[in-house]
Amino acid sequence: MATCLRCNKGETIVLGALYSGMRTSFRPQESKFLTLETGDVMTKATMCRICGAVEIVGDVNKLRRLTSDPGPETQQFAAKK
């Protein structure tokens, strides 16, 4: 079980998500323009039952795909240097 980063209490973390009309996501500023997926990185949240601290964690695999060099499926559309 995770420990709260703020109060250091163990077994008090609850999993969830942040909503504000719709689910909250992260959009990297330096994302590549030509990808075959949306530019939004979905996030998950945890909240401590003791102190109320909320931690947001994003999908790092999708972030890598959005910020890396073009793959073979989009290479043909990338600008030639």
Number of C-alpha atoms within 10 A of each C-alpha: 8 13 13 22 12 13 12 13 15 13 13 17 21 13 11 13 17 15 9 6 6 7 11 16 18 14 13 13 8 9 17 15 12 16 18 9 9 11 21 16 18 17 17 16 16 20 18 23 14 15 13 14 14 19 16 14 13 14 14 12 9 16 18 11 16 24 16 12 13 17 12 8 9 12 13 10 11 14 7 6 3
